Amino acid sequence: MPGRLTVCPTPIGNLDDLTPRVREALAGADMVACEDTRRVGRLYERLGIEAPRLVSNHDQNERSRAPQIAQQIERGARVALVTDAGMPVISDPGYRLIRTCIDRDLEVEALPGPSAVTTALVASGLPPDRWRFEGFLPRRAGELERVLRSAETVIAFESPRRLPESLSALAALAPDRPAAVCRELTKLHEEVARGTLGELARRFRGEVRGEVVVVIGAATGPTSRDPDVTMAVDALRRLVQSGARPRAAAGVVAALTGTRPNELYRALTGREPRE
């Protein structure tokens, strides 16, 4: 009989957040597909459970590893999928393995458990009715503008090293936008800082440590009019196809639609305009 793949979210900090069902799945697994075998080995030690076979499954090897693990499941193995912390697949490896198992009609069971994404959303105090997960904050100014245009609450990861720079860039674009910086969630030094992007940029100017999640309030008013920007870009594209120069045409369309010429140029070409 075929085995199954069980997706097991692990604590993002506090070991007590491990659910009984995940503990049972880890204890009963014949194999664990994990991002870091050493880290998962230590998790088993702390739980007082004898570890089964641990197989690495990370971003660099998942494409080749997934068929091998699926083959073991076809032979009857019970495989637990874990990452370093939180829910696998959410900005972590695991999607290719799950997709491979589904394509082979193998059973995939996803267990509920800790996630930095939903924990940060609730702790932020920002509206939870419509939200989206961005992954890691983008680096380019044009992409940050896109994030700020979202009509939904945005949740994103950020490295502590880049947090001051990213907050400064966001604050330059929308200083009064409500936001929260959630640091070291569920750990000893947990911190949830709430305020405007301008206030948070001033607060986190220096060195920052730990795991960071940024939550940004939804856009309101003109900045959230994505359909208008889409129409403006479409008009610009038609002008360029008719022979107009992109930079000059972007200025004309921006003046007629109230959008930003640099934003339109980036959307059309994928490049930053030259000064």
Secondary structure, 3 states (H helix, E strand, C coil): CCCEEEECCECCCCHHHCCHHHHHHHHHCCEEEECCHHHHHHHHHHHCCCCCEEEECCCCCHHHHHHHHHHHHHCCCEEEEECCCECCCCCCCCHHHHHHHHHCCCEEEECCCCCHHHHHHHHHCCCCCCEEEEEECCCCHHHHHHHHCCCCEEEEEECCCCHHHHHHHHHHHCCCCEEEEEECCCCCCCEEEEEEHHHHHHHCCCCCCCCEEEEECCCCHHHHCHHHHHHHHHHHHHHHHCCCCHHHHHHHHHHHHCCCHHHHHHHHHCCCCCC
